[in-house]
Amino acid sequence: MDTSNPVLAEVVEKHKNEVLSQIRAEYDARAKKAARAKRVRDNVRANPQRPKGRNRNALCYCGSGKKYKLCHLRQDQQTIRKMRVKA
């Protein structure tokens, strides 16, 4: 591309700066999201326990209509055990 034309060079530079600022904004947003996910993961590993309010005999949170103890209790307990081992 011939950028000897000063008007064309100015337009190209402006477009380049806009694209770079969009890329930086996207990068910053992803970095914030990753940092938040890490904080949540670290908190879960530090406090691996069944969330309060989840009663064994209540309906399961997945919406299957089954009792929690017959649906996801075992799976959640295994997840908690794995987190304790990793922590």
C-alpha positions in Angstrom: 0.0 0.0 0.0 1.3 3.4 -0.9 1.4 5.6 2.2 3.2 8.5 0.6 -0.2 10.3 0.5 -0.4 12.1 3.9 -4.2 11.9 4.1 -4.1 8.2 3.4 -1.3 7.7 5.9 -3.4 9.5 8.5 -6.4 7.4 7.9 -4.4 4.2 8.0 -2.7 5.3 11.3 -6.1 6.2 12.8 -7.6 2.8 11.8 -4.6 1.0 13.2 -4.9 2.8 16.5 -8.6 2.0 16.8 -7.9 -1.7 16.1 -5.1 -1.8 18.6 -7.3 -0.2 21.3 -10.0 -2.7 20.7 -7.5 -5.6 21.0 -6.1 -4.1 24.2 -9.6 -3.8 25.6 -10.4 -7.4 24.7 -7.2 -8.6 26.3 -7.8 -6.6 29.5 -11.4 -8.0 29.7 -10.1 -11.6 29.3 -7.3 -11.0 31.8 -9.9 -9.8 34.4 -12.1 -12.7 33.7 -9.2 -15.2 34.1 -8.1 -13.5 37.3 -11.6 -13.7 38.7 -12.0 -17.4 37.7 -8.7 -18.1 39.5 -9.8 -16.4 42.7 -13.0 -18.4 42.6 -11.1 -21.7 42.0 -8.7 -20.9 44.8 -11.5 -20.1 47.2 -13.3 -23.4 46.3 -10.1 -25.4 46.8 -9.5 -23.7 50.2 -13.0 -24.3 51.4 -14.2 -27.5 49.7 -17.6 -28.2 51.3 -21.1 -28.7 50.2 -22.8 -25.3 49.7 -25.1 -24.2 52.6 -28.7 -24.8 52.0 -28.3 -27.9 49.9 -30.3 -30.5 51.9 -29.8 -34.2 51.0 -33.6 -34.7 50.9 -34.4 -31.5 48.9 -34.9 -31.6 45.1 -31.7 -31.6 43.2 -30.4 -28.3 41.8 -30.1 -29.7 38.3 -33.9 -29.7 37.9 -34.3 -33.4 37.3 -37.0 -33.7 39.9 -35.0 -36.3 41.9 -33.8 -35.9 45.5 -30.3 -34.4 45.7 -29.1 -37.5 47.6 -30.1 -39.7 44.7 -29.0 -37.4 41.9 -25.8 -35.4 42.4 -24.7 -36.0 46.0 -22.2 -38.7 45.1 -20.8 -36.7 42.2 -20.4 -33.5 44.4 -18.8 -35.5 47.1 -16.2 -36.9 44.7 -15.5 -33.4 43.4 -15.0 -32.2 47.0 -12.6 -35.1 47.7 -10.6 -34.4 44.5 -10.3 -30.7 45.5 -9.1 -31.6 48.9 -6.4 -33.8 47.4 -5.3 -31.0 45.0 -5.2 -28.3 47.7 
